[in-house]
């Protein structure tokens, strides 16, 4: 699918029910068309170092994986995979006539005002909601499949160093001093991981490395009566096989990014009460490293979203905010600060 074909779908309301489009969400890897009742997610035919959606059969496979994996936490929000067909009247989602040219994941639409990042910005998140979310996440991690392979410091560093793939993009939009610190941080991360590799292996032996969500931030959480967590990573198992501290660090980093470190403290307090996975100061250091790593990931993803397009002011501000957070976490770790 292309941007032009997506617009063609929108203009014709070429989906089951033909309800008006309420929103179109686009990332560097997908489009999501949202109506009042349902949403359809279509993967872009792209290939990056961390995913490959270039072939139709691969997109079908990962659509199917997305439904299966997300139903672990989303309580029936994911309904299935439907074809995108080229019929006599043009492209359409669903139906039985025409050549299949792509696939879409069909989901129930959730109320946008209950998305956690929206509620955080409006100051509407209560301690009871934070506690309920922590209970859901701790229960999920407690029951999640344990990953048989121990974490590898070299593989973790390779993921971290992937930020260098977007170095030219960062140079175009960031202060040269910040870019230099980002590059320097890649070398520091290698030494830091080498020094803490033994504890990473110990934590694996203790059962703290699980088949988790992989993309746990506030835009992927809806605070309903029972919190719904959706949009896990389906395209790369290695990015979903992680220490629970790595998982929770993404949420912690995101809450800090939104200016609410007190919510991070609350969610970790409730989470650790249910699942005491931190036993020492070294474990807290690992958690802090993983927050730095997650700032690294968001910086890279934001930069990729600006590739080949003129960034909107909001995108540019987000990129610079993640860069500042990356640099702050780097300086704290380097100086041994909390």
WOZI-V847320 format. One record per residue. N is the residue number from 1. PHI is phi in whole degrees, -180 to 180 (NA if undefined). PSI is psi as a letter, one per 20 degrees, with the letter a starting at -180 (* if undefined). OMEGA is omega in radians with two decimals (none if undefined). Layout:
BEGIN
N,PHI,PSI,OMEGA ; N,PHI,PSI,OMEGA
END
This chain:
BEGIN
1,NA,q,3.10 ; 2,-125,r,3.08 ; 3,-57,g,-3.14 ; 4,-63,g,3.14 ; 5,-69,h,3.07 ; 6,-63,g,3.11 ; 7,-64,h,3.08 ; 8,-63,g,3.07 ; 9,-59,g,-3.09 ; 10,-65,g,-3.11 ; 11,-61,h,-3.11 ; 12,-94,i,-3.01 ; 13,49,l,-2.97 ; 14,-88,m,3.09 ; 15,-147,r,-3.11 ; 16,-55,p,3.13 ; 17,89,h,3.10 ; 18,55,k,3.09 ; 19,-67,q,3.12 ; 20,-61,q,3.07 ; 21,-73,p,3.09 ; 22,-99,h,-3.14 ; 23,-162,q,2.98 ; 24,-125,o,3.10 ; 25,-107,p,-3.13 ; 26,-125,p,3.00 ; 27,-122,a,3.12 ; 28,-73,i,-3.10 ; 29,-126,i,-3.09 ; 30,-161,r,2.92 ; 31,-118,q,3.04 ; 32,-127,o,3.11 ; 33,-99,p,-3.02 ; 34,-116,p,2.99 ; 35,-116,a,-3.08 ; 36,-62,h,-3.06 ; 37,-107,h,-3.03 ; 38,-134,q,3.02 ; 39,-129,q,3.12 ; 40,-125,p,-3.14 ; 41,-108,p,-3.12 ; 42,-117,p,-3.10 ; 43,-82,p,3.10 ; 44,-76,q,3.14 ; 45,-79,m,-3.04 ; 46,-119,r,3.06 ; 47,-136,p,3.05 ; 48,-127,r,3.13 ; 49,-63,h,-3.03 ; 50,-111,i,3.09 ; 51,-158,r,3.11 ; 52,-141,o,3.08 ; 53,-109,k,-2.96 ; 54,-69,h,-3.08 ; 55,-108,q,-3.11 ; 56,-57,g,-3.11 ; 57,-65,h,3.08 ; 58,-69,h,3.12 ; 59,-66,h,3.08 ; 60,-61,g,-3.13 ; 61,-58,g,-3.07 ; 62,-76,h,2.97 ; 63,-63,g,3.13 ; 64,-64,g,3.10 ; 65,-63,h,-3.12 ; 66,-61,g,-3.14 ; 67,-65,g,-3.09 ; 68,-62,g,-3.06 ; 69,-69,h,-3.09 ; 70,-75,h,3.11 ; 71,-68,i,3.03 ; 72,-67,h,-3.04 ; 73,-124,i,-2.96 ; 74,-101,i,2.98 ; 75,56,l,3.03 ; 76,83,j,3.10 ; 77,-70,h,-3.14 ; 78,-86,p,-3.00 ; 79,-98,h,3.14 ; 80,151,a,-3.13 ; 81,-115,p,-3.14 ; 82,-123,q,-3.14 ; 83,-78,q,2.90 ; 84,-105,p,-3.01 ; 85,-115,q,2.99 ; 86,-101,o,-3.13 ; 87,-103,a,-3.12 ; 88,-66,h,3.14 ; 89,-90,i,-3.11 ; 90,123,a,-3.14 ; 91,-72,q,3.05 ; 92,-154,q,3.06 ; 93,-91,p,-3.13 ; 94,86,a,-3.11 ; 95,86,r,-3.07 ; 96,-124,i,-3.10 ; 97,-115,q,3.10 ; 98,103,r,-3.14 ; 99,-73,p,3.07 ; 100,-77,o,-3.12 ; 101,-112,i,3.10 ; 102,-170,a,-3.13 ; 103,-136,q,3.11 ; 104,-133,q,3.00 ; 105,-88,p,3.14 ; 106,-98,p,-3.12 ; 107,-134,q,2.95 ; 108,-74,q,3.07 ; 109,-82,p,3.11 ; 110,-106,q,-3.10 ; 111,-65,p,-3.04 ; 112,-60,h,-3.11 ; 113,-75,i,3.10 ; 114,-104,j,3.07 ; 115,-70,p,-2.93 ; 116,-63,h,-3.13 ; 117,-64,h,3.09 ; 118,-65,g,-3.11 ; 119,-68,h,3.10 ; 120,-63,g,-3.11 ; 121,-63,h,-3.12 ; 122,-92,j,3.11 ; 123,67,k,-3.03 ; 124,-108,j,-3.10 ; 125,-90,p,-3.11 ; 126,-95,r,3.08 ; 127,-63,h,3.12 ; 128,-63,h,3.11 ; 129,-68,g,3.09 ; 130,-63,g,3.13 ; 131,-63,g,3.14 ; 132,-63,g,3.11 ; 133,-64,g,3.13 ; 134,-60,h,3.11 ; 135,-64,g,3.13 ; 136,-62,g,-3.09 ; 137,-68,g,3.12 ; 138,-64,g,3.10 ; 139,-64,g,3.11 ; 140,-62,g,-3.14 ; 141,-67,h,3.13 ; 142,-64,h,-3.08 ; 143,-95,i,-3.05 ; 144,-64,q,3.09 ; 145,-64,p,3.08 ; 146,-77,p,-3.11 ; 147,-84,p,-3.05 ; 148,-71,h,-3.07 ; 149,-91,p,3.14 ; 150,-69,q,3.10 ; 151,-64,q,-3.11 ; 152,-117,o,-3.12 ; 153,-57,h,-3.14 ; 154,-67,h,3.12 ; 155,-68,g,3.10 ; 156,-61,g,3.13 ; 157,-68,h,3.10 ; 158,-61,g,3.07 ; 159,-62,g,-3.14 ; 160,-63,g,-3.07 ; 161,-71,i,3.12 ; 162,-62,i,3.07 ; 163,-58,h,-3.12 ; 164,-68,i,3.08 ; 165,-65,h,-3.13 ; 166,-113,k,-3.10 ; 167,-57,g,-3.13 ; 168,-64,h,3.09 ; 169,-65,g,3.13 ; 170,-64,h,3.14 ; 171,-64,h,-3.12 ; 172,-73,h,-2.98 ; 173,-124,i,-3.07 ; 174,-115,r,3.05 ; 175,-64,p,-3.14 ; 176,-56,h,3.13 ; 177,-65,g,3.12 ; 178,-65,g,3.12 ; 179,-62,g,3.12 ; 180,-63,h,3.12 ; 181,-69,h,3.10 ; 182,-64,g,3.11 ; 183,-65,g,3.13 ; 184,-64,h,-3.14 ; 185,-64,h,3.13 ; 186,-62,g,3.11 ; 187,-68,g,3.11 ; 188,-62,h,-3.13 ; 189,-61,h,3.12 ; 190,-61,g,-3.14 ; 191,-64,h,-3.12 ; 192,-65,g,3.13 ; 193,-66,g,3.10 ; 194,-60,h,-3.10 ; 195,-71,h,-3.07 ; 196,-111,j,-3.07 ; 197,-61,h,-3.11 ; 198,-60,g,3.13 ; 199,-70,h,3.07 ; 200,-60,g,3.12 ; 201,-68,g,3.11 ; 202,-60,g,-3.13 ; 203,-65,h,3.04 ; 204,-63,g,3.13 ; 205,-63,h,3.13 ; 206,-84,i,3.08 ; 207,93,j,-3.10 ; 208,-93,j,3.08 ; 209,-104,o,-2.96 ; 210,-130,r,2.96 ; 211,-85,n,-2.97 ; 212,-99,b,-3.13 ; 213,-90,g,3.05 ; 214,93,i,-3.08 ; 215,-142,l,-2.97 ; 216,-86,n,3.03 ; 217,-133,r,-2.93 ; 218,-68,h,3.11 ; 219,-75,i,3.11 ; 220,-106,k,-3.12 ; 221,-133,p,3.00 ; 222,-115,p,-3.12 ; 223,-92,m,3.05 ; 224,-93,a,3.11 ; 225,-54,g,2.93 ; 226,-118,p,-3.08 ; 227,-55,p,3.10 ; 228,-111,p,3.10 ; 229,-114,p,-3.03 ; 230,-132,a,3.03 ; 231,59,l,3.07 ; 232,-73,r,3.12 ; 233,-78,p,3.11 ; 234,-112,i,-2.94 ; 235,-90,i,-3.09 ; 236,-155,o,-3.08 ; 237,-59,h,-3.09 ; 238,-62,h,3.14 ; 239,-76,i,3.12 ; 240,-100,i,3.11 ; 241,-91,o,-2.93 ; 242,-154,r,3.03 ; 243,-66,q,-3.13 ; 244,-59,h,3.08 ; 245,-67,h,3.08 ; 246,-65,g,3.10 ; 247,-61,g,-3.07 ; 248,-69,h,3.12 ; 249,-64,h,3.11 ; 250,-64,g,3.11 ; 251,-63,g,3.12 ; 252,-61,g,3.11 ; 253,-60,g,-3.09 ; 254,-66,h,3.10 ; 255,-65,h,3.04 ; 256,-67,g,3.11 ; 257,-58,h,3.13 ; 258,-81,i,3.07 ; 259,86,k,-3.10 ; 260,-131,m,3.10 ; 261,-63,h,3.12 ; 262,-65,h,3.09 ; 263,-71,h,3.04 ; 264,-60,g,-3.14 ; 265,-61,g,-3.13 ; 266,-66,g,-3.08 ; 267,-66,h,3.11 ; 268,-69,h,3.09 ; 269,-60,g,-3.12 ; 270,-69,h,-3.14 ; 271,-63,g,-3.09 ; 272,-71,h,3.05 ; 273,-64,h,3.13 ; 274,-82,h,-3.05 ; 275,-135,n,-3.04 ; 276,-74,n,-3.04 ; 277,-99,j,3.07 ; 278,-113,p,-3.04 ; 279,-116,i,-3.01 ; 280,-157,r,3.06 ; 281,-63,h,3.09 ; 282,-61,h,3.10 ; 283,-64,h,3.08 ; 284,-64,h,3.08 ; 285,-63,h,3.07 ; 286,-61,g,3.12 ; 287,-60,g,3.13 ; 288,-67,h,3.08 ; 289,-61,g,-3.11 ; 290,-65,h,3.04 ; 291,-65,h,3.07 ; 292,-63,g,3.11 ; 293,-59,g,-3.13 ; 294,-69,h,3.02 ; 295,-64,h,3.06 ; 296,-60,g,-3.13 ; 297,-62,g,-3.11 ; 298,-66,h,3.08 ; 299,-62,g,3.14 ; 300,-65,g,-3.10 ; 301,-64,g,3.12 ; 302,-63,g,3.11 ; 303,-64,g,3.11 ; 304,-62,h,3.12 ; 305,-67,i,-3.13 ; 306,-100,j,-3.11 ; 307,-67,p,3.06 ; 308,68,j,3.08 ; 309,-136,q,3.05 ; 310,-75,p,-3.06 ; 311,-68,q,3.00 ; 312,-72,q,3.13 ; 313,-54,h,3.13 ; 314,-66,g,3.10 ; 315,-63,g,-3.12 ; 316,-65,g,3.10 ; 317,-64,g,3.13 ; 318,-65,g,3.12 ; 319,-59,g,-3.11 ; 320,-69,h,3.10 ; 321,-67,g,3.09 ; 322,-66,h,3.10 ; 323,-63,g,3.11 ; 324,-62,g,3.14 ; 325,-65,g,3.09 ; 326,-56,g,-3.09 ; 327,-64,g,3.13 ; 328,-62,g,3.13 ; 329,-64,h,3.12 ; 330,-61,g,-3.12 ; 331,-65,h,3.13 ; 332,-66,g,3.12 ; 333,-65,g,-3.12 ; 334,-63,h,-3.13 ; 335,-95,j,3.12 ; 336,71,k,-3.12 ; 337,-95,q,3.10 ; 338,-70,*,none
END
